[in-house]
Amino acid sequence: MRRAILLLSCLALLAGLALVLSALCGSSGCLRLNGDPDNIAMLLQLRVPRALTAFTVGALLAMAGALMQVLLRNPLAEPYVLGVSGGSAAGALLAMLLAASISVPRQNIAAVGAALGAGLAIMLLFGLVGKSLRRLPLSPMAAGHRLLLTGVMLAAGFGAVITLVLTLAADAQLRGMVFWLMGDLEDSRFLPVAALVALVVLLWSMWNAPRLNLLARGESFAQLLGVSVVRLRVASLCAASLATAAAVTMAGTIGFVGLVVPHGLRLLIGNDQRVLLPAAALAGGGGLALADLAARTIVAPTQLPVGVITALIGVPLFLWLLGRSRA
Protein backbone atom coordinates (compact mmCIF):
# COMPACT_ATOMS: atom_id res chain seq x y z
CA MET A 1 0.00 0.00 0.00
CA ARG A 2 2.83 2.40 0.84
CA ARG A 3 4.51 1.68 -2.49
CA ALA A 4 1.23 2.21 -4.36
CA ILE A 5 0.60 5.54 -2.63
CA LEU A 6 4.15 6.68 -3.41
CA LEU A 7 3.80 5.68 -7.06
CA LEU A 8 0.44 7.39 -7.50
CA SER A 9 1.72 10.51 -5.75
CA CYS A 10 4.70 10.70 -8.12
CA LEU A 11 2.43 10.22 -11.14
CA ALA A 12 0.03 12.89 -9.85
CA LEU A 13 2.94 15.32 -9.42
CA LEU A 14 4.25 14.61 -12.92
CA ALA A 15 0.76 14.93 -14.41
CA GLY A 16 0.31 18.26 -12.61
CA LEU A 17 3.63 19.53 -13.98
CA ALA A 18 2.59 18.43 -17.49
CA LEU A 19 -0.69 20.34 -17.14
CA VAL A 20 1.08 23.51 -15.97
CA LEU A 21 3.64 23.32 -18.77
CA SER A 22 0.93 22.67 -21.37
CA ALA A 23 -1.09 25.63 -20.12
CA LEU A 24 1.80 28.09 -19.98
CA CYS A 25 3.44 27.24 -23.33
CA GLY A 26 2.07 27.04 -26.84
CA SER A 27 2.55 27.95 -30.48
CA SER A 28 3.11 31.63 -29.63
CA GLY A 29 5.65 30.90 -26.90
CA CYS A 30 5.47 30.67 -23.11
CA LEU A 31 3.34 33.15 -21.22
CA ARG A 32 4.73 35.38 -18.50
CA LEU A 33 2.29 35.83 -15.63
CA ASN A 34 3.18 39.47 -14.98
CA GLY A 35 -0.34 40.82 -14.68
CA ASP A 36 -0.78 41.46 -18.41
CA PRO A 37 -4.54 41.13 -19.06
CA ASP A 38 -3.96 39.74 -22.57
CA ASN A 39 -1.75 36.96 -21.22
CA ILE A 40 -4.24 36.16 -18.47
CA ALA A 41 -7.12 36.08 -20.97
CA MET A 42 -5.17 33.75 -23.30
CA LEU A 43 -4.26 31.51 -20.38
CA LEU A 44 -7.79 31.21 -18.97
CA GLN A 45 -9.78 31.17 -22.20
CA LEU A 46 -7.54 29.15 -24.52
CA ARG A 47 -4.64 27.29 -22.97
CA VAL A 48 -6.07 26.05 -19.67
CA PRO A 49 -9.23 24.60 -21.31
CA ARG A 50 -7.09 22.93 -23.99
CA ALA A 51 -4.67 21.47 -21.43
CA LEU A 52 -7.58 20.13 -19.37
CA THR A 53 -9.18 18.70 -22.52
CA ALA A 54 -5.95 16.89 -23.41
CA PHE A 55 -5.63 15.51 -19.87
CA THR A 56 -9.25 14.31 -19.78
CA VAL A 57 -9.08 12.65 -23.21
CA GLY A 58 -5.78 10.95 -22.34
CA ALA A 59 -7.20 9.66 -19.05
CA LEU A 60 -10.32 8.33 -20.79
CA LEU A 61 -8.34 6.50 -23.46
CA ALA A 62 -5.86 5.00 -20.99
CA MET A 63 -8.60 3.75 -18.67
CA ALA A 64 -10.56 2.33 -21.61
CA GLY A 65 -7.44 0.52 -22.80
CA ALA A 66 -6.74 -0.92 -19.35
CA LEU A 67 -10.33 -2.18 -19.04
CA MET A 68 -10.27 -3.70 -22.53
CA GLN A 69 -7.03 -5.52 -21.76
CA VAL A 70 -8.65 -7.06 -18.66
CA LEU A 71 -11.90 -7.87 -20.44
CA LEU A 72 -10.18 -9.54 -23.39
CA ARG A 73 -7.31 -10.88 -21.25
CA ASN A 74 -4.96 -9.56 -23.91
CA PRO A 75 -2.26 -7.00 -23.03
CA LEU A 76 -2.26 -5.78 -26.65
CA ALA A 77 -5.95 -4.80 -26.71
CA GLU A 78 -6.80 -1.13 -27.06
CA PRO A 79 -10.00 0.96 -26.83
CA TYR A 80 -10.48 1.40 -30.57
CA VAL A 81 -10.79 -2.38 -31.06
CA LEU A 82 -14.49 -2.09 -30.17
CA GLY A 83 -15.32 -0.12 -33.32
CA VAL A 84 -16.73 2.72 -31.20
CA SER A 85 -14.10 5.14 -32.48
CA GLY A 86 -14.93 4.23 -36.08
CA GLY A 87 -18.62 4.87 -35.49
CA SER A 88 -17.87 8.18 -33.82
CA ALA A 89 -15.52 9.27 -36.61
CA ALA A 90 -18.00 8.26 -39.31
CA GLY A 91 -20.77 10.19 -37.55
CA ALA A 92 -18.60 13.28 -37.19
CA LEU A 93 -17.52 13.29 -40.83
CA LEU A 94 -21.09 12.77 -42.06
CA ALA A 95 -22.14 15.70 -39.86
CA MET A 96 -19.34 17.87 -41.31
CA LEU A 97 -20.46 16.96 -44.81
CA LEU A 98 -24.02 17.92 -43.90
CA ALA A 99 -22.89 21.15 -42.23
CA ALA A 100 -21.41 22.45 -45.48
CA SER A 101 -24.74 22.05 -47.26
CA ILE A 102 -26.88 23.73 -44.57
CA SER A 103 -24.40 26.45 -43.53
CA VAL A 104 -23.96 25.30 -39.93
CA PRO A 105 -20.59 25.81 -38.19
CA ARG A 106 -18.48 22.64 -38.38
CA GLN A 107 -17.65 22.59 -34.67
CA ASN A 108 -21.29 22.79 -33.64
CA ILE A 109 -22.38 19.72 -35.59
CA ALA A 110 -19.24 17.55 -35.58
CA ALA A 111 -19.48 16.76 -31.85
CA VAL A 112 -23.18 15.91 -32.17
CA GLY A 113 -22.48 13.61 -35.11
CA ALA A 114 -19.60 11.97 -33.25
CA ALA A 115 -21.79 11.30 -30.21
CA LEU A 116 -24.59 9.84 -32.35
CA GLY A 117 -22.12 7.66 -34.27
CA ALA A 118 -20.60 6.37 -31.05
CA GLY A 119 -24.06 5.58 -29.70
CA LEU A 120 -24.92 3.65 -32.86
CA ALA A 121 -21.66 1.68 -32.63
CA ILE A 122 -22.30 0.79 -28.99
CA MET A 123 -25.85 -0.38 -29.76
CA LEU A 124 -24.59 -2.52 -32.65
CA LEU A 125 -21.83 -3.95 -30.48
CA PHE A 126 -24.17 -4.93 -27.65
CA GLY A 127 -26.75 -6.22 -30.09
CA LEU A 128 -24.21 -8.51 -31.76
CA VAL A 129 -22.25 -9.77 -28.73
CA GLY A 130 -24.70 -9.29 -25.88
CA LYS A 131 -25.83 -12.92 -25.81
CA SER A 132 -22.29 -14.28 -25.84
CA LEU A 133 -21.31 -11.99 -22.96
CA ARG A 134 -24.22 -13.27 -20.87
CA ARG A 135 -23.66 -16.94 -21.69
CA LEU A 136 -22.00 -19.20 -19.12
CA PRO A 137 -20.11 -21.48 -19.07
CA LEU A 138 -17.84 -20.58 -21.95
CA SER A 139 -14.69 -22.05 -23.40
CA PRO A 140 -11.67 -19.95 -22.44
CA MET A 141 -11.62 -16.59 -24.21
CA ALA A 142 -14.76 -17.39 -26.27
CA ALA A 143 -16.53 -14.15 -25.34
CA GLY A 144 -13.31 -12.19 -25.81
CA HIS A 145 -12.71 -13.61 -29.27
CA ARG A 146 -16.29 -12.89 -30.36
CA LEU A 147 -16.09 -9.36 -28.99
CA LEU A 148 -12.75 -8.76 -30.72
CA LEU A 149 -13.94 -10.07 -34.09
CA THR A 150 -17.17 -8.09 -33.90
CA GLY A 151 -15.30 -4.91 -33.07
CA VAL A 152 -12.88 -5.43 -35.95
CA MET A 153 -15.74 -5.94 -38.40
CA LEU A 154 -17.59 -2.88 -37.14
CA ALA A 155 -14.41 -0.82 -37.44
CA ALA A 156 -13.95 -2.05 -41.03
CA GLY A 157 -17.51 -1.11 -41.94
CA PHE A 158 -17.23 2.36 -40.40
CA GLY A 159 -13.84 2.75 -42.11
CA ALA A 160 -15.56 2.27 -45.46
CA VAL A 161 -18.06 4.99 -44.55
CA ILE A 162 -15.20 7.33 -43.59
CA THR A 163 -13.47 6.69 -46.93
CA LEU A 164 -16.72 7.35 -48.79
CA VAL A 165 -17.26 10.67 -46.98
CA LEU A 166 -13.67 11.79 -47.66
CA THR A 167 -14.16 10.93 -51.33
CA LEU A 168 -17.39 12.93 -51.59
CA ALA A 169 -16.18 15.94 -49.57
CA ALA A 170 -15.11 19.15 -51.25
CA ASP A 171 -11.44 20.04 -51.29
CA ALA A 172 -12.05 22.90 -48.86
CA GLN A 173 -13.44 20.46 -46.28
CA LEU A 174 -10.82 17.73 -46.57
CA ARG A 175 -8.13 19.38 -44.45
CA GLY A 176 -10.50 19.98 -41.53
CA MET A 177 -11.82 16.42 -41.72
CA VAL A 178 -8.38 14.83 -41.84
CA PHE A 179 -7.15 17.09 -39.02
CA TRP A 180 -10.08 16.01 -36.84
CA LEU A 181 -9.45 12.34 -37.65
CA MET A 182 -5.85 12.66 -36.45
CA GLY A 183 -6.78 14.36 -33.18
CA ASP A 184 -8.12 17.87 -32.57
CA LEU A 185 -8.15 19.28 -29.03
CA GLU A 186 -9.34 22.80 -29.81
CA ASP A 187 -13.00 22.28 -28.91
CA SER A 188 -13.41 22.22 -25.13
CA ARG A 189 -17.16 22.95 -24.90
CA PHE A 190 -17.94 19.40 -23.80
CA LEU A 191 -15.09 19.27 -21.27
CA PRO A 192 -17.42 19.19 -18.19
CA VAL A 193 -19.33 16.20 -19.63
CA ALA A 194 -16.14 14.35 -20.56
CA ALA A 195 -14.59 15.07 -17.15
CA LEU A 196 -17.72 13.70 -15.45
CA VAL A 197 -17.52 10.54 -17.59
CA ALA A 198 -13.84 10.14 -16.69
CA LEU A 199 -14.61 10.52 -12.97
CA VAL A 200 -17.48 8.02 -13.11
CA VAL A 201 -15.39 5.45 -15.01
CA LEU A 202 -12.48 5.89 -12.59
CA LEU A 203 -14.68 5.51 -9.48
CA TRP A 204 -16.42 2.45 -10.94
CA SER A 205 -13.05 0.93 -11.88
CA MET A 206 -11.61 1.50 -8.41
CA TRP A 207 -14.70 0.03 -6.73
CA ASN A 208 -14.54 -3.08 -8.91
CA ALA A 209 -10.74 -3.38 -9.04
CA PRO A 210 -10.59 -6.46 -6.75
CA ARG A 211 -13.13 -8.26 -8.95
CA LEU A 212 -11.27 -7.18 -12.08
CA ASN A 213 -8.11 -8.70 -10.59
CA LEU A 214 -9.92 -12.03 -10.26
CA LEU A 215 -11.37 -11.75 -13.77
CA ALA A 216 -7.88 -11.21 -15.16
CA ARG A 217 -6.89 -14.62 -13.75
CA GLY A 218 -9.72 -16.38 -15.56
CA GLU A 219 -13.50 -16.41 -15.70
CA SER A 220 -13.86 -19.79 -14.00
CA PHE A 221 -11.52 -18.73 -11.22
CA ALA A 222 -13.44 -15.48 -10.68
CA GLN A 223 -16.83 -17.23 -10.68
CA LEU A 224 -15.54 -19.79 -8.21
CA LEU A 225 -14.69 -16.98 -5.78
CA GLY A 226 -18.16 -15.46 -6.00
CA VAL A 227 -17.71 -12.84 -8.73
CA SER A 228 -20.74 -12.23 -10.96
CA VAL A 229 -18.76 -12.70 -14.17
CA VAL A 230 -21.62 -11.88 -16.56
CA ARG A 231 -22.48 -8.63 -14.80
CA LEU A 232 -18.81 -7.63 -14.56
CA ARG A 233 -18.24 -8.38 -18.27
CA VAL A 234 -21.17 -6.22 -19.37
CA ALA A 235 -20.31 -3.39 -16.97
CA SER A 236 -16.65 -3.38 -18.06
CA LEU A 237 -17.65 -3.22 -21.70
CA CYS A 238 -20.07 -0.38 -20.94
CA ALA A 239 -17.40 1.57 -19.05
CA ALA A 240 -14.77 1.09 -21.77
CA SER A 241 -17.25 1.98 -24.54
CA LEU A 242 -18.46 5.08 -22.71
CA ALA A 243 -14.90 6.29 -22.06
CA THR A 244 -13.90 5.71 -25.69
CA ALA A 245 -17.02 7.44 -27.03
CA ALA A 246 -16.45 10.48 -24.81
CA ALA A 247 -12.78 10.74 -25.82
CA VAL A 248 -13.43 10.43 -29.57
CA THR A 249 -16.37 12.85 -29.43
CA MET A 250 -14.13 15.42 -27.76
CA ALA A 251 -10.96 15.07 -29.81
CA GLY A 252 -11.22 12.65 -32.74
CA THR A 253 -9.24 9.44 -33.04
CA ILE A 254 -5.95 9.66 -31.11
CA GLY A 255 -4.03 6.42 -31.29
CA PHE A 256 -1.58 4.57 -29.05
CA VAL A 257 -2.53 6.24 -25.74
CA GLY A 258 -4.94 3.45 -24.80
CA LEU A 259 -2.47 0.79 -25.95
CA VAL A 260 0.97 1.95 -24.82
CA VAL A 261 0.14 3.54 -21.45
CA PRO A 262 -1.62 0.54 -19.76
CA HIS A 263 0.80 -1.96 -21.31
CA GLY A 264 3.86 0.01 -20.22
CA LEU A 265 2.53 0.53 -16.70
CA ARG A 266 1.70 -3.16 -16.41
CA LEU A 267 5.32 -4.05 -17.20
CA LEU A 268 6.58 -1.51 -14.66
CA ILE A 269 4.18 -1.88 -11.73
CA GLY A 270 2.37 -5.17 -12.27
CA ASN A 271 -1.22 -6.09 -13.03
CA ASP A 272 -2.98 -5.03 -9.82
CA GLN A 273 -5.97 -3.07 -11.10
CA ARG A 274 -6.24 -1.14 -7.82
CA VAL A 275 -3.01 0.64 -8.77
CA LEU A 276 -2.97 0.21 -12.55
CA LEU A 277 -6.27 1.95 -13.33
CA PRO A 278 -5.64 5.25 -11.46
CA ALA A 279 -2.03 5.18 -12.63
CA ALA A 280 -3.23 4.79 -16.23
CA ALA A 281 -5.57 7.78 -15.83
CA LEU A 282 -2.74 9.98 -14.52
CA ALA A 283 -0.12 8.78 -17.00
CA GLY A 284 -2.49 8.92 -19.97
CA GLY A 285 -3.69 12.42 -19.09
CA GLY A 286 -0.23 13.83 -18.45
CA GLY A 287 1.24 12.10 -21.49
CA LEU A 288 -1.39 13.44 -23.88
CA ALA A 289 -1.01 16.95 -22.43
CA LEU A 290 2.72 16.80 -23.23
CA ALA A 291 2.03 15.34 -26.69
CA ASP A 292 -0.36 18.21 -27.40
CA LEU A 293 2.29 20.68 -26.23
CA ALA A 294 4.74 19.12 -28.68
CA ALA A 295 2.14 19.27 -31.48
CA ARG A 296 1.71 23.01 -30.89
CA THR A 297 5.39 23.92 -30.61
CA ILE A 298 7.49 21.64 -32.86
CA VAL A 299 6.69 23.55 -36.08
CA ALA A 300 5.13 26.67 -34.49
CA PRO A 301 3.12 28.62 -35.41
CA THR A 302 1.71 25.68 -37.42
CA GLN A 303 -0.12 23.17 -35.21
CA LEU A 304 0.13 19.45 -35.91
CA PRO A 305 -2.65 16.95 -35.14
CA VAL A 306 -1.85 15.46 -31.76
CA GLY A 307 -2.42 11.96 -33.16
CA VAL A 308 0.71 12.40 -35.29
CA ILE A 309 2.81 12.98 -32.16
CA THR A 310 1.30 10.06 -30.25
CA ALA A 311 1.95 7.76 -33.22
CA LEU A 312 5.54 8.95 -33.70
CA ILE A 313 6.25 8.38 -30.01
CA GLY A 314 3.99 5.37 -29.50
CA VAL A 315 5.33 3.14 -32.28
CA PRO A 316 9.01 3.00 -31.17
CA LEU A 317 8.03 3.00 -27.49
CA PHE A 318 5.67 0.07 -27.96
CA LEU A 319 8.25 -1.88 -29.95
CA TRP A 320 10.75 -1.27 -27.14
CA LEU A 321 8.22 -2.43 -24.55
CA LEU A 322 7.58 -5.60 -26.58
CA GLY A 323 11.32 -6.30 -26.75
CA ARG A 324 11.66 -5.69 -23.01
CA SER A 325 8.73 -8.01 -22.21
CA ARG A 326 10.29 -10.81 -24.29
CA ALA A 327 13.57 -10.32 -22.49
Disulfide bonds with the S-S distance in Angstrom:
Cys25-Cys30 2.12
